[in-house]
Amino acid sequence: MSTNKWGLPHMGRGLGLRFQHHEAVLEKAPPVGFLEVFPENYLYTQGRTRYMLDKIAERYPISLHAITIAIGSTEPLDMDYLKILKKLAQETRAPFVSDHLCWIGIGGENLHSVLPVPYNEESLQNIVARVKIVQDFLERPLFIENSSGYMAYQASNIPEPEFLARMCVEGDCGLLLDVNNAYIGAYNHGFSAEELILAIPPERIGYIHVAGHMDCKTYLLDTHDRAVKDEVWELYRIAEVHTGGRSTLLEWDGRLPDLDTLCRELDKARQYQIGGVLHVG
């Protein structure tokens, strides 16, 4: 198994933790290696929601998958937000923090969407500078997730695989490799998803996301509301070989099934994994 740059342990297979499953996780103790949460759901409360997270964090490693850092924005970084994000990371003992390669609004307005960045030198250098600030402030690795991709900027002149690889190396950060997003982006924009994966130095791939998507015939839509497609699992196999094995997270948000169904879907990763370690919470 190849090592990642940060010496982080292989946590096996994990699930995205959603409010509907808080009690089931505590009652059933599902055999997963870690749980991933959207920190924005817990940053501004000390009520029952936060109590449940704290109880779950006593049993499972927690990873924080943010949606508000806005690493691709040209707006000033929200340092107040980063302060409470860092505090949550410390309190849940999260070994790393991740977010999306995106911007989220303009003029102080949050559009509540992950908006794509142009792939050019100016954008890259802006992202690299912001990544360094955020990672230094959080005092833990920062992993940026590749986007699914539905549109392209005329100003983009760097291929996405090269852009992602340079972002990781020049920003000294990691990639949260979403193989479903890679598959969607490749289909929608006409590039090779395998080429994207192999372009990233394997030690820079922090962990991996898998998810389901909708085939709209002329394009693919990242929906997180159904089982992972066989084509995505095959792409995941390539990622596992390339990295030597990484912690893997199943995302499922819409039409959310029960916890047992999620665990069965996650268990499909076994046949594609390289040397994964399963931790029983």
Residue pairs with C-beta under 8 A, 6 or more apart in sequence:
1 10
1 244
1 245
1 274
1 275
2 202
2 203
2 243
2 244
2 245
3 203
4 174
4 203
4 204
4 205
4 206
4 243
4 246
5 174
5 203
5 204
6 96
6 141
6 174
6 206
8 95
8 96
8 141
8 206
8 247
9 277
10 245
10 246
10 247
10 275
10 276
10 277
11 33
11 34
11 61
11 207
11 247
11 277
11 279
12 32
12 33
12 34
12 247
12 248
12 276
12 277
12 278
12 279
13 32
13 33
13 247
13 248
13 249
13 250
13 266
13 267
13 269
13 270
13 273
13 276
13 278
14 32
14 33
14 34
14 35
14 36
14 63
14 247
14 248
14 249
14 250
14 266
15 21
15 30
15 32
15 35
15 36
15 249
15 250
15 252
15 262
15 263
15 266
16 35
16 36
16 37
16 65
16 249
16 250
16 251
16 252
16 253
17 25
17 35
17 36
17 37
17 53
17 56
17 62
18 253
18 256
19 41
19 49
20 256
21 259
21 262
22 49
22 52
22 53
22 56
23 52
24 30
24 258
24 259
25 35
25 56
25 60
25 259
26 52
26 55
26 56
26 59
28 259
28 260
29 59
29 280
29 281
30 259
30 263
30 281
31 263
31 278
31 280
31 281
32 60
32 263
32 266
32 279
32 281
33 60
33 61
33 247
33 277
33 278
33 279
33 281
34 60
34 61
34 62
34 63
34 247
34 249
34 279
35 56
35 60
35 61
35 62
35 63
36 62
36 63
36 64
36 65
36 249
37 53
37 62
37 63
37 64
37 65
38 65
38 66
38 67
39 64
39 65
39 66
39 85
39 88
39 89
39 97
40 66
40 67
40 68
41 49
42 49
42 50
42 53
42 88
43 81
43 84
43 85
43 88
44 84
53 62
53 92
54 91
54 92
56 62
57 91
57 92
57 93
59 281
60 281
61 93
61 94
61 95
61 279
62 92
62 93
62 94
63 94
63 95
63 96
63 97
63 98
63 207
63 249
64 85
64 88
64 89
64 92
64 94
64 96
64 97
64 98
65 98
65 99
65 145
65 176
66 85
66 97
66 98
66 99
67 99
67 100
67 104
67 114
68 78
68 81
68 99
68 104
68 110
69 77
69 81
69 82
69 85
69 99
69 134
70 77
70 78
70 102
70 103
70 104
70 105
71 99
71 100
71 101
71 102
71 127
71 130
71 131
71 134
71 144
72 101
72 102
72 103
72 115
72 117
72 123
72 126
72 127
73 103
73 104
73 105
73 106
73 130
74 103
74 126
75 103
75 105
75 106
75 107
75 108
77 130
77 133
77 134
79 137
82 134
82 137
82 138
85 97
85 138
86 137
86 138
86 139
88 94
89 97
89 138
89 140
94 140
95 140
95 141
96 140
96 141
96 142
96 143
96 174
96 206
97 138
97 140
97 141
97 142
97 143
98 142
98 143
98 144
98 145
98 176
98 206
98 207
99 142
99 143
99 144
99 145
100 114
100 144
100 145
100 147
101 117
101 127
101 144
101 145
101 146
101 147
101 164
101 167
102 114
102 115
102 116
102 117
102 147
103 115
103 117
104 110
104 111
104 112
104 113
104 114
104 115
105 111
114 147
116 147
116 149
116 150
116 151
116 153
117 123
117 127
117 147
118 153
118 155
118 156
119 153
119 156
119 157
119 158
119 159
119 160
119 163
120 153
120 155
120 156
120 157
120 158
121 158
124 158
124 163
124 166
124 167
124 170
127 144
127 167
127 171
128 167
128 170
128 171
131 142
131 144
131 167
131 171
131 172
131 173
132 171
132 172
134 142
135 141
135 142
135 171
135 172
135 173
141 173
141 174
141 206
142 173
142 174
143 173
143 174
143 175
143 176
143 206
143 207
144 167
144 168
144 171
144 173
144 174
144 175
144 176
145 175
145 176
145 177
145 178
145 181
145 209
146 160
146 164
146 175
146 176
146 177
146 178
146 181
146 182
146 185
146 196
147 181
147 185
148 178
148 180
148 181
148 184
148 185
148 188
148 213
148 220
148 222
149 160
149 181
149 184
149 185
149 188
149 189
150 188
150 219
150 221
152 189
158 166
159 191
160 185
160 189
160 191
160 196
161 191
161 195
161 196
161 198
161 199
161 200
162 199
164 175
164 196
164 199
164 200
165 199
165 200
165 201
165 204
167 173
167 175
168 174
168 175
168 200
168 201
168 204
169 201
169 204
173 204
174 204
174 205
174 206
175 200
175 204
175 205
175 206
176 206
176 207
176 208
176 209
177 197
177 200
177 205
177 206
177 207
177 208
177 209
177 239
177 246
178 208
178 209
178 210
178 211
179 193
179 197
179 208
179 209
179 210
179 232
179 235
179 236
179 239
180 209
180 210
180 211
180 212
180 213
180 222
180 228
180 232
180 251
181 209
181 222
182 193
182 196
182 197
182 235
183 193
183 213
183 220
183 229
183 231
183 232
183 235
184 213
184 220
184 221
184 222
185 191
185 193
185 196
186 192
186 193
186 196
187 219
187 220
188 219
188 220
193 235
194 235
194 238
197 235
197 238
197 239
197 242
198 238
198 242
200 242
202 242
202 243
202 244
205 239
205 242
205 243
205 246
206 246
207 246
207 247
207 248
207 249
208 236
208 239
208 240
208 243
208 246
208 247
208 248
208 249
209 248
209 249
209 250
209 251
210 228
210 232
210 233
210 236
210 248
210 249
210 250
210 251
210 269
211 222
211 224
211 228
211 232
211 250
211 251
211 252
212 223
212 224
212 225
212 226
212 227
212 228
212 229
212 232
212 252
213 220
213 221
213 222
213 223
213 226
213 229
213 232
214 220
214 221
214 223
214 225
214 226
223 254
224 251
224 252
224 253
224 254
225 252
225 253
225 254
225 255
225 256
226 255
227 265
228 250
228 265
228 268
233 268
233 269
233 272
234 272
236 248
236 269
236 272
237 272
239 246
240 246
240 272
240 273
240 274
241 274
243 274
244 274
244 275
245 273
245 274
245 275
245 276
248 269
248 273
248 276
250 262
250 265
250 266
250 269
252 262
252 265
269 276
270 276
